[in-house]
Amino acid sequence: MQNDVGKITGVSPAYFVSLFGTSFTPENVKGEIEALKGMGFSTLQYEVFEEPLFENWKTDGLAAVMDETFANGLKPSAFVAHFLGGCFTSKEKLETEAASGNGLIKDVLEMLLPLGSEVPLAVPMMPCLERFSGDEMLAAEVLCNWAGLVDSYGRSLVLEIVPGSIAGGYTNFLTDSVWKSAAEKIGFLLDTGHANICGEDFVVLVEQMGSKLKVLHLSDNDGKVNLSLPPGEGNVNWTGFFEALDKTGYSGSLDLEIVCDKNAVREKYKAAREHLDGFFACITAEEGVASWIW
């Protein structure tokens, strides 16, 4: 590896979802930061999963989590506004968002003002609750409007594409002309588990994203069931993925996305981090990767 890939590891919001469910609070996040430091992690992603919890973060929750993060020498690698992605699940919700004047995402951006502008705002494009077509242009318009607003705050918008979404997958989003206007204005959060389910070619995909790849969720699965397993427990081509990632000059955090039983969270995340460390140490020592067992 020629660049900084592998030097920073962190956790995605799946760490907190596994421990506390989707209703996890700022207090839950704050209470785990010291443990994350003890496991050797350098970054974590903040997230508001459910909209009713947004108020907790907006009042004093974000400030408390930031204070604890920096006091322990960690950094946030992204802020995921999961609830915003719900507008892509149906035609009705998409039309409502298009007519809303960006009020909700603006509230999120106002809340994030104390957070460094280098921390991107991530939104997942969630699966369609009902099959609807012909509205890709409207979805692209919503994304363009969001990107313009986020940019006006000096921050970048990154999109995570979930299997079953209106976009159909990362590659389709990057190559289909209907999404071109949006793809030019936003960055990407690449979830390797989601991409594997969609049958993506990781080497090609990472090359296509290039410098627009800003955030990672590293998870594994068998390409059939959308699980979030530790790297090496599925069939993701990790060696090819990291080699392609290195060529892009990516220097961000490798954030693990593992969904597991709450009683196994710390054990699995720590083991996965150590496994990544071993892989990169093998490369640094120029021992090659042919014999590395994922």
C-alpha positions as CSV (number, residue, x, y, z in Angstrom):
1,M,0.0,0.0,0.0
2,Q,1.4,3.3,-1.0
3,N,-1.0,5.7,0.8
4,D,-2.5,6.0,4.2
5,V,-5.1,3.1,3.9
6,G,-5.2,1.1,7.1
7,K,-3.8,3.8,9.5
8,I,-7.2,4.8,11.0
9,T,-9.9,2.4,12.1
10,G,-13.3,3.2,13.6
11,V,-16.8,2.0,14.1
12,S,-20.0,2.7,12.2
13,P,-23.4,3.3,14.0
14,A,-23.9,-0.5,13.7
15,Y,-21.9,-0.7,16.9
16,F,-24.5,1.2,18.8
17,V,-27.4,-0.4,17.0
18,S,-26.1,-3.8,18.1
19,L,-25.9,-2.7,21.7
20,F,-29.0,-0.6,22.1
21,G,-31.2,-1.0,19.1
22,T,-32.2,1.7,16.6
23,S,-33.4,4.0,19.4
24,F,-29.9,4.6,20.8
25,T,-29.4,8.0,22.4
26,P,-26.5,10.5,22.7
27,E,-26.1,9.2,26.2
28,N,-25.6,5.7,24.9
29,V,-22.9,6.8,22.4
30,K,-21.2,8.9,25.1
31,G,-21.1,6.0,27.4
32,E,-19.2,3.8,24.9
33,I,-16.5,6.1,23.8
34,E,-14.0,5.2,26.5
35,A,-14.5,1.5,25.7
36,L,-13.8,2.3,22.0
37,K,-10.6,4.0,22.9
38,G,-9.6,1.0,25.0
39,M,-10.2,-1.3,22.0
40,G,-7.8,0.8,19.9
41,F,-10.3,2.6,17.7
42,S,-9.6,6.2,16.5
43,T,-13.0,7.2,15.0
44,L,-16.7,6.7,15.3
45,Q,-19.7,7.8,13.3
46,Y,-22.5,9.7,15.0
47,E,-26.0,8.9,13.9
48,V,-29.6,9.9,14.4
49,F,-31.5,6.8,13.4
50,E,-35.1,7.7,14.2
51,E,-36.5,11.2,13.7
52,P,-38.1,11.5,17.2
53,L,-34.5,11.2,18.6
54,F,-33.3,14.2,16.7
55,E,-34.4,16.5,19.4
56,N,-32.1,14.8,21.9
57,W,-29.1,15.4,19.7
58,K,-30.2,19.0,18.8
59,T,-30.5,20.2,22.4
60,D,-27.3,19.2,24.2
61,G,-26.7,15.6,23.0
62,L,-24.3,16.4,20.2
63,A,-22.2,18.7,22.4
64,A,-21.9,16.1,25.1
65,V,-20.9,13.4,22.7
66,M,-18.4,15.7,21.0
67,D,-16.8,16.6,24.4
68,E,-16.4,13.0,25.3
69,T,-15.1,12.1,21.9
70,F,-12.3,14.7,21.9
71,A,-11.5,14.1,25.6
72,N,-10.6,10.6,24.7
73,G,-8.6,11.5,21.7
74,L,-11.1,10.1,19.1
75,K,-12.6,11.9,16.2
76,P,-16.0,11.7,14.4
77,S,-15.7,10.4,10.8
78,A,-19.3,11.1,9.7
79,F,-22.7,12.2,10.9
80,V,-25.4,9.8,9.6
81,A,-28.9,11.3,9.4
82,H,-30.5,7.9,8.8
83,F,-34.1,9.2,9.2
84,L,-33.6,11.6,6.2
85,G,-33.3,8.6,3.9
86,G,-36.9,7.6,4.5
87,C,-38.1,10.0,1.8
88,F,-36.7,7.6,-0.9
89,T,-38.9,4.7,0.2
90,S,-42.1,5.8,-1.6
91,K,-43.4,8.1,-4.3
92,E,-45.6,10.0,-1.8
93,K,-42.7,10.6,0.6
94,L,-40.4,11.7,-2.2
95,E,-43.0,14.2,-3.4
96,T,-43.5,15.5,0.1
97,E,-39.7,16.0,0.5
98,A,-39.4,17.7,-2.8
99,A,-42.1,20.2,-1.8
100,S,-40.8,20.7,1.8
101,G,-38.2,23.4,1.1
102,N,-35.4,21.4,2.7
103,G,-36.6,22.3,6.2
104,L,-35.5,19.1,8.0
105,I,-32.1,18.8,6.5
106,K,-31.5,22.4,7.2
107,D,-32.3,21.8,10.9
108,V,-29.7,19.0,10.8
109,L,-27.1,21.3,9.3
110,E,-27.8,24.0,11.9
111,M,-27.2,21.5,14.6
112,L,-23.9,20.4,13.0
113,L,-22.4,23.9,13.0
114,P,-20.2,23.2,16.0
115,L,-18.9,20.1,14.3
116,G,-15.9,20.5,12.0
117,S,-16.8,21.0,8.4
118,E,-14.5,18.1,7.4
119,V,-17.1,15.7,8.9
120,P,-19.5,14.8,6.1
121,L,-23.3,14.5,6.4
122,A,-24.3,11.0,5.3
123,V,-27.7,9.9,4.2
124,P,-28.8,6.4,3.3
125,M,-31.0,5.9,0.2
126,M,-33.4,3.4,1.8
127,P,-35.2,0.5,0.1
128,C,-38.5,1.2,-1.6
129,L,-41.5,0.2,0.4
130,E,-43.4,0.0,-2.8
131,R,-42.0,-0.4,-6.3
132,F,-42.3,2.8,-8.1
133,S,-40.4,4.0,-11.3
134,G,-40.3,7.1,-13.4
135,D,-39.4,9.2,-10.3
136,E,-35.7,8.8,-10.5
137,M,-35.4,12.4,-11.8
138,L,-37.3,13.7,-8.8
139,A,-35.1,11.7,-6.5
140,A,-32.0,13.1,-8.3
141,E,-33.5,16.6,-7.9
142,V,-33.9,16.2,-4.2
143,L,-30.3,15.0,-3.9
144,C,-29.1,18.0,-5.9
145,N,-31.1,20.4,-3.8
146,W,-29.7,18.8,-0.6
147,A,-26.1,18.9,-2.0
148,G,-26.4,22.6,-2.8
149,L,-27.7,23.3,0.7
150,V,-25.0,21.2,2.4
151,D,-22.3,22.8,0.4
152,S,-23.5,26.3,1.4
153,Y,-22.8,25.2,5.0
154,G,-19.2,24.3,4.0
155,R,-19.9,20.6,4.4
156,S,-20.1,17.6,2.0
157,L,-23.1,15.3,1.4
158,V,-22.4,11.6,1.1
159,L,-24.9,9.0,-0.1
160,E,-25.1,5.4,1.1
161,I,-27.1,3.2,-1.3
162,V,-29.0,0.3,0.3
163,P,-30.1,-2.8,-1.6
164,G,-33.6,-2.4,-2.9
165,S,-33.4,1.4,-3.3
166,I,-34.7,3.3,-6.2
167,A,-31.2,3.7,-7.5
168,G,-30.7,-0.1,-7.7
169,G,-27.1,0.0,-6.5
170,Y,-23.9,2.1,-6.5
171,T,-22.8,1.2,-10.0
172,N,-26.2,2.0,-11.5
173,F,-26.2,5.3,-9.7
174,L,-22.7,6.1,-11.1
175,T,-23.4,5.0,-14.7
176,D,-27.1,5.7,-15.4
177,S,-27.6,9.2,-17.0
178,V,-30.7,9.8,-14.9
179,W,-28.5,10.2,-11.8
180,K,-25.7,12.1,-13.5
181,S,-26.6,15.5,-12.1
182,A,-26.7,14.2,-8.5
183,A,-23.6,12.0,-8.9
184,E,-21.6,15.0,-9.9
185,K,-22.5,16.9,-6.7
186,I,-22.3,14.4,-3.9
187,G,-19.8,12.0,-2.4
188,F,-20.3,8.4,-1.3
189,L,-20.5,6.3,1.8
190,L,-19.5,2.8,0.5
191,D,-21.0,0.0,2.5
192,T,-19.2,-3.1,1.3
193,G,-21.9,-5.5,2.6
194,H,-24.6,-3.6,0.6
195,A,-22.4,-3.5,-2.5
196,N,-21.8,-7.2,-2.2
197,I,-25.5,-8.0,-2.1
198,C,-25.9,-5.9,-5.3
199,G,-23.2,-7.9,-7.1
200,E,-20.9,-5.0,-7.4
201,D,-17.3,-5.4,-8.8
202,F,-15.4,-3.8,-5.9
203,V,-12.3,-2.9,-7.9
204,V,-14.3,-1.2,-10.7
205,L,-16.7,0.5,-8.2
206,V,-13.9,2.0,-6.1
207,E,-12.1,3.2,-9.2
208,Q,-15.4,4.8,-10.4
209,M,-15.9,6.6,-7.1
210,G,-12.3,7.8,-6.9
211,S,-12.0,10.9,-4.7
212,K,-15.7,11.0,-4.2
213,L,-15.4,8.0,-1.8
214,K,-15.5,9.7,1.6
215,V,-16.8,7.3,4.2
216,L,-16.7,3.5,4.6
217,H,-18.8,0.8,6.3
218,L,-16.8,-2.4,6.2
219,S,-18.9,-5.5,6.5
220,D,-19.1,-8.9,4.9
221,N,-21.7,-11.4,3.8
222,D,-22.3,-14.2,1.3
223,G,-23.7,-12.0,-1.4
224,K,-27.2,-13.4,-0.9
225,V,-28.4,-12.4,2.6
226,N,-27.9,-8.7,3.6
227,L,-26.0,-9.4,6.8
228,S,-23.3,-7.2,8.3
229,L,-20.6,-9.7,9.3
230,P,-17.0,-9.0,10.3
231,P,-14.6,-8.8,7.3
232,G,-13.5,-12.3,6.3
233,E,-16.8,-14.1,7.3
234,G,-18.3,-13.7,3.9
235,N,-17.0,-13.7,0.3
236,V,-16.1,-10.0,-0.2
237,N,-12.8,-9.7,-2.1
238,W,-11.0,-7.8,0.6
239,T,-7.5,-7.8,-0.9
240,G,-8.8,-6.5,-4.2
241,F,-10.9,-3.9,-2.5
242,F,-8.0,-2.5,-0.4
243,E,-5.7,-2.5,-3.3
244,A,-8.2,-0.5,-5.3
245,L,-8.9,1.8,-2.3
246,D,-5.2,2.5,-2.0
247,K,-5.0,3.6,-5.6
248,T,-7.6,6.3,-5.0
249,G,-5.5,7.9,-2.3
250,Y,-8.2,7.3,0.3
251,S,-6.8,8.4,3.7
252,G,-10.1,8.3,5.7
253,S,-11.1,5.9,8.4
254,L,-11.9,2.2,8.0
255,D,-15.1,2.1,9.9
256,L,-16.3,-1.4,10.8
257,E,-20.0,-2.2,10.3
258,I,-20.9,-5.3,12.3
259,V,-24.4,-6.2,13.4
260,C,-24.3,-8.9,16.1
261,D,-25.7,-9.9,19.5
262,K,-25.2,-7.2,22.1
263,N,-23.3,-9.5,24.3
264,A,-20.7,-10.1,21.6
265,V,-20.2,-6.5,20.3
266,R,-17.0,-5.5,21.9
267,E,-15.4,-8.9,21.3
268,K,-16.3,-8.9,17.6
269,Y,-15.3,-5.3,16.9
270,K,-12.0,-5.7,18.7
271,A,-11.2,-8.9,16.9
272,A,-12.1,-7.4,13.5
273,R,-9.9,-4.4,14.2
274,E,-7.0,-6.7,15.1
275,H,-7.6,-8.7,12.0
276,L,-7.4,-5.6,9.8
277,D,-4.2,-4.5,11.7
278,G,-2.7,-7.9,10.9
279,F,-3.5,-7.6,7.2
280,F,-1.9,-4.2,6.9
281,A,1.1,-5.2,9.0
282,C,1.6,-8.1,6.6
283,I,1.7,-5.6,3.7
284,T,4.0,-3.2,5.5
285,A,6.4,-6.0,6.2
286,E,6.3,-6.8,2.4
287,E,5.4,-10.3,3.2
288,G,2.7,-10.2,0.5
289,V,-1.0,-11.0,0.9
290,A,-1.3,-14.2,-1.1
291,S,-1.2,-16.3,2.1
292,W,-3.3,-14.0,4.2
293,I,-6.5,-15.8,5.3
294,W,-9.5,-13.4,5.6
